[in-house]
């Protein structure tokens, strides 16, 4: 759970880089005088990275706890902002995949609401239908495509930076589209930005513009799970059965993914 001013505990080592070069080179940044930290989480990028790394059983992720694990030890979490879009079920009830898609939609919606109950600020994009054509047979259909996540991330980062809402920013993403916004904050506003790469999501473009970066591994995620069941304002949130807990196994595996 997140409260404004939550202190960060634990020792974290950072690789810090000179952003004036395409391939970053180390230099020293002193985080000791910085306190307020806002984290910006690309929900779909994090989800897809975890999925590709075989972490389905760890999708019930407590972002507040994860951010506190990843931060410099002197930082205080001012906010965690989660950008996502609620998936659409465009299948008809008679279609074979309707039930599975509906269950996926409900799992995601329950998770978003669970995060909100812990104090995470939710920013929702939208799905838009994009025409698709089969190259083999010419069949046509409409394919849902998520929009506005990278715009939300960049906008929130820039607005908060110009308003001096943070001393340190953390971007949990592996999307190169936010690199220009990070560059402005670091080079023009002189504020440090840490990029925390989701599993299987590492980009030189982001390493080159960030003040520092960190790889989120299975150990970090396994140690940052929501309770399997908890209540908030009369609503009971429960880990979906498909996301069965293997926290004990995951928390002892310290290899990166």
C-alpha positions as CSV (number, residue, x, y, z in Angstrom):
1,X,0.0,0.0,0.0
2,X,1.2,3.5,-0.8
3,X,1.1,6.6,1.4
4,X,2.5,10.0,0.5
5,X,6.0,10.3,1.9
6,X,6.6,6.5,2.2
7,X,10.3,6.0,3.0
8,X,12.4,3.7,0.8
9,X,14.3,1.0,2.6
10,X,17.0,-1.3,1.3
11,X,20.3,-0.9,-0.6
12,X,20.1,-0.5,-4.3
13,X,23.1,0.0,-6.6
14,X,22.6,2.1,-9.7
15,X,24.5,2.4,-13.0
16,X,24.6,6.1,-13.9
17,X,25.3,7.4,-17.3
18,X,26.3,10.5,-19.3
19,X,23.4,11.1,-21.6
20,X,25.4,13.2,-24.1
21,X,26.6,10.1,-25.9
22,X,24.6,7.5,-27.8
23,X,26.2,4.7,-25.8
24,X,26.1,5.8,-22.2
25,X,29.2,6.1,-20.1
26,X,29.3,6.2,-16.2
27,X,29.4,9.4,-14.2
28,X,28.4,10.2,-10.7
29,X,25.0,11.4,-9.6
30,X,24.3,12.0,-5.9
31,X,20.8,11.1,-5.0
32,X,21.2,11.9,-1.3
33,X,19.8,15.4,-1.6
34,X,16.7,14.2,-3.6
35,X,13.6,13.0,-1.8
36,X,10.2,13.0,-3.7
37,X,9.9,10.4,-6.3
38,X,7.1,9.8,-8.8
39,X,6.9,6.5,-10.7
40,X,5.3,6.2,-14.1
41,X,4.4,2.7,-15.1
42,X,3.6,1.5,-18.6
43,X,1.1,-1.1,-17.8
44,X,1.1,-3.0,-21.2
45,X,4.8,-2.9,-21.5
46,X,5.3,-4.3,-18.0
47,X,2.6,-7.0,-18.6
48,X,4.0,-8.1,-22.0
49,X,7.5,-8.3,-20.5
50,X,6.4,-10.4,-17.7
51,X,4.3,-12.6,-20.0
52,X,7.3,-13.1,-22.3
53,X,9.4,-14.0,-19.3
54,X,6.9,-16.7,-18.1
55,X,5.7,-14.7,-15.1
56,X,1.9,-15.2,-15.4
57,X,1.7,-16.4,-11.8
58,X,3.1,-13.1,-10.7
59,X,0.7,-10.8,-12.5
60,X,-0.9,-9.9,-9.1
61,X,1.7,-7.3,-8.7
62,X,1.8,-4.6,-6.0
63,X,3.3,-1.6,-7.8
64,X,3.8,0.4,-4.6
65,X,6.0,-2.3,-3.1
66,X,7.8,-2.8,-6.4
67,X,8.6,0.9,-6.7
68,X,9.9,1.0,-3.2
69,X,12.2,-1.9,-3.9
70,X,13.6,-0.2,-7.0
71,X,14.1,3.3,-5.6
72,X,17.3,4.9,-4.1
73,X,17.1,4.3,-0.4
74,X,16.7,8.0,0.4
75,X,13.7,8.5,-1.8
76,X,10.1,9.0,-0.7
77,X,7.3,7.8,-2.9
78,X,5.0,10.8,-3.7
79,X,2.9,8.9,-6.3
80,X,2.8,5.8,-8.5
81,X,1.0,6.5,-11.8
82,X,-0.2,3.5,-13.9
83,X,-1.0,3.9,-17.6
84,X,-3.2,1.3,-19.2
85,X,-6.3,0.7,-21.2
86,X,-9.1,-1.7,-20.4
87,X,-9.2,-4.5,-23.0
88,X,-12.3,-4.9,-25.2
89,X,-14.2,-8.1,-25.9
90,X,-15.3,-7.7,-29.5
91,X,-16.3,-11.3,-30.0
92,X,-19.9,-12.4,-30.2
93,X,-21.3,-14.6,-27.5
94,X,-21.5,-17.4,-30.0
95,X,-17.9,-17.2,-31.0
96,X,-15.5,-19.9,-29.7
97,X,-13.2,-17.5,-28.0
98,X,-15.8,-15.3,-26.3
99,X,-15.6,-16.8,-22.8
100,X,-11.8,-16.7,-22.7
101,X,-11.7,-13.1,-23.8
102,X,-14.4,-12.1,-21.3
103,X,-12.4,-13.8,-18.5
104,X,-9.3,-11.9,-19.6
105,X,-11.2,-8.6,-19.5
106,X,-12.6,-9.3,-16.0
107,X,-9.1,-10.3,-14.7
108,X,-7.6,-7.1,-16.0
109,X,-10.4,-4.9,-14.7
110,X,-10.2,-6.5,-11.3
111,X,-6.5,-5.9,-11.2
112,X,-6.7,-2.2,-12.2
113,X,-9.3,-1.7,-9.5
114,X,-7.2,-3.5,-6.9
115,X,-4.2,-1.2,-7.8
116,X,-6.4,1.9,-7.4
117,X,-7.5,0.7,-3.9
118,X,-3.8,0.7,-2.8
119,X,-3.3,4.4,-3.8
120,X,-2.0,3.9,-7.4
121,X,-3.2,6.6,-9.7
122,X,-4.8,5.1,-12.9
123,X,-4.6,6.8,-16.3
124,X,-6.6,5.0,-18.9
125,X,-6.1,5.1,-22.7
126,X,-8.4,3.6,-25.2
127,X,-8.6,0.8,-27.7
128,X,-9.4,1.8,-31.3
129,X,-10.4,-0.5,-34.1
130,X,-7.9,-0.8,-36.9
131,X,-8.7,-2.5,-40.2
132,X,-6.8,-5.7,-40.8
133,X,-6.4,-7.8,-43.9
134,X,-5.3,-11.4,-44.3
135,X,-2.4,-11.5,-46.7
136,X,-3.2,-15.1,-47.8
137,X,-6.9,-15.0,-48.4
138,X,-7.8,-11.3,-48.3
139,X,-10.3,-11.7,-45.4
140,X,-11.0,-8.4,-43.6
141,X,-11.8,-7.7,-40.0
142,X,-11.3,-5.0,-37.3
143,X,-8.5,-5.4,-34.8
144,X,-8.4,-3.6,-31.5
145,X,-5.3,-1.5,-31.0
146,X,-4.3,0.2,-27.7
147,X,-3.7,3.9,-28.0
148,X,-2.4,6.8,-25.9
149,X,-0.3,4.9,-23.3
150,X,3.0,6.5,-24.4
151,X,1.3,9.9,-24.7
152,X,-0.1,9.6,-21.2
153,X,3.4,8.6,-19.8
154,X,5.2,11.4,-21.6
155,X,2.6,14.0,-20.7
156,X,2.4,13.1,-17.0
157,X,6.2,13.1,-16.8
158,X,6.6,16.5,-18.4
159,X,3.7,18.1,-16.5
160,X,5.0,16.9,-13.2
161,X,8.5,18.0,-14.1
162,X,7.5,21.5,-15.1
163,X,5.4,21.8,-11.9
164,X,8.4,20.5,-9.8
165,X,6.2,17.8,-8.4
166,X,9.2,15.4,-8.0
167,X,12.9,15.4,-7.3
168,X,13.4,12.0,-9.0
169,X,11.3,10.3,-11.6
170,X,11.1,6.6,-12.4
171,X,9.9,5.3,-15.7
172,X,8.9,1.6,-15.7
173,X,8.9,1.0,-19.4
174,X,10.8,-0.4,-22.4
175,X,9.1,1.9,-25.0
176,X,11.4,4.1,-27.0
177,X,8.5,6.5,-27.7
178,X,9.0,8.2,-24.3
179,X,12.7,8.9,-24.9
180,X,12.2,12.5,-26.1
181,X,10.2,13.4,-23.0
182,X,12.9,11.8,-20.8
183,X,15.6,13.8,-22.7
184,X,13.8,17.1,-22.0
185,X,13.5,16.4,-18.3
186,X,17.1,15.3,-17.9
187,X,18.9,17.8,-20.2
188,X,16.7,20.8,-20.0
189,X,15.1,20.7,-16.6
190,X,18.1,19.0,-14.9
191,X,16.0,16.4,-13.1
192,X,17.1,12.8,-12.8
193,X,15.1,10.1,-14.4
194,X,15.6,6.4,-13.6
195,X,14.4,3.9,-16.2
196,X,13.3,0.5,-14.7
197,X,13.2,-2.0,-17.6
198,X,10.5,-4.7,-17.4
199,X,11.7,-8.2,-18.0
200,X,12.7,-8.8,-21.6
201,X,12.4,-5.1,-22.3
202,X,15.8,-3.4,-22.7
203,X,16.5,-0.5,-25.1
204,X,19.7,1.4,-25.8
205,X,17.5,4.4,-26.8
206,X,16.3,4.7,-23.2
207,X,19.6,3.9,-21.6
208,X,21.1,6.7,-23.6
209,X,18.7,9.4,-22.3
210,X,18.1,8.3,-18.7
211,X,20.1,9.4,-15.7
212,X,20.3,5.7,-14.6
213,X,18.6,2.4,-15.3
214,X,17.8,-0.8,-13.6
215,X,16.5,-4.2,-14.8
216,X,13.4,-5.5,-13.0
217,X,14.0,-9.2,-12.3
218,X,11.9,-12.1,-11.0
219,X,13.1,-11.6,-7.5
220,X,11.9,-8.0,-7.4
221,X,8.5,-9.0,-8.8
222,X,8.1,-12.1,-6.6
223,X,8.7,-10.0,-3.5
224,X,6.2,-7.4,-4.6
225,X,2.9,-9.3,-4.7
226,X,-0.5,-8.1,-3.5
227,X,-2.1,-10.3,-0.8
228,X,-3.9,-13.2,-2.4
229,X,-7.1,-11.7,-0.9
230,X,-7.8,-8.4,0.7
231,X,-10.7,-6.1,1.4
232,X,-11.1,-2.4,0.6
233,X,-14.2,-0.3,1.3
234,X,-16.4,-3.4,1.3
235,X,-15.0,-4.9,-1.8
236,X,-13.0,-8.1,-1.6
237,X,-10.1,-8.4,-4.1
238,X,-8.8,-11.8,-4.9
239,X,-5.9,-13.1,-7.0
240,X,-7.5,-14.7,-10.1
241,X,-7.2,-18.5,-10.2
242,X,-5.3,-18.3,-13.5
243,X,-2.6,-16.2,-11.7
244,X,-2.0,-18.9,-9.1
245,X,0.6,-17.8,-6.6
246,X,4.1,-19.2,-6.8
247,X,5.6,-16.4,-4.7
248,X,7.8,-18.7,-2.6
249,X,9.5,-20.1,-5.7
250,X,9.8,-16.7,-7.4
251,X,11.1,-14.9,-4.4
252,X,14.1,-17.2,-4.1
253,X,15.0,-16.9,-7.8
254,X,17.3,-13.9,-8.1
255,X,18.1,-14.3,-11.8
256,X,17.2,-11.5,-14.1
257,X,14.5,-12.1,-16.8
